[in-house]
Amino acid sequence: MEPTTEQLKAFFDFCVRASELLQTIELTRYDKRNNRIAILVGQTIEVEILSSGEVLIR
């Protein structure tokens, strides 16, 4: 399965916001097992983007 349009839009928006805050995006991955995009921002901020486009920040 491929990322949804909503996920890709949310991913782009999140990356733009992170770069405006001068945060580095260390890692991105699309997990086919649960259809989520995972992002590691800096050393500590973990983000998941669900197939609906909802962004979860930990």
C-alpha positions in Angstrom: 0.0 0.0 0.0 1.2 3.5 -0.8 0.9 6.7 1.4 -2.5 8.4 1.1 -2.9 11.9 -0.4 -3.8 13.1 3.1 -0.7 11.7 4.6 1.5 13.3 1.9 -0.1 16.7 2.4 0.3 16.4 6.2 3.9 15.2 5.8 4.8 18.2 3.6 3.0 20.7 6.0 4.8 19.2 9.0 8.2 19.3 7.3 7.7 23.0 6.4 6.7 23.9 9.9 9.7 22.0 11.4 12.1 23.7 9.1 10.6 27.1 10.0 11.5 26.3 13.6 15.0 25.4 12.5 14.6 21.8 13.5 16.4 19.0 11.6 14.5 16.1 10.3 16.7 13.1 11.1 14.7 10.2 9.7 11.5 9.6 7.8 10.0 6.2 7.0 6.8 4.8 5.6 5.8 1.7 7.6 3.8 -0.6 5.4 2.7 -2.8 8.4 0.5 -0.1 9.9 0.3 2.4 6.9 1.9 5.3 8.9 4.6 7.8 8.1 7.1 8.0 11.0 9.4 11.1 11.4 12.2 11.7 13.9 12.8 15.5 14.4 16.0 16.4 16.2 17.0 13.8 18.7 13.7 13.5 20.7 10.5 14.4 18.8 8.7 11.5 17.3 5.9 12.1 14.9 3.5 9.7 13.2 1.1 10.5 10.4 -1.9 8.3 10.1 -3.5 7.3 6.8 -6.2 9.9 7.6 -3.6 12.7 7.7 -3.8 13.1 11.4 -0.5 14.0 13.0 0.5 12.5 16.3 3.5 14.1 18.1 5.2 12.5 21.0 
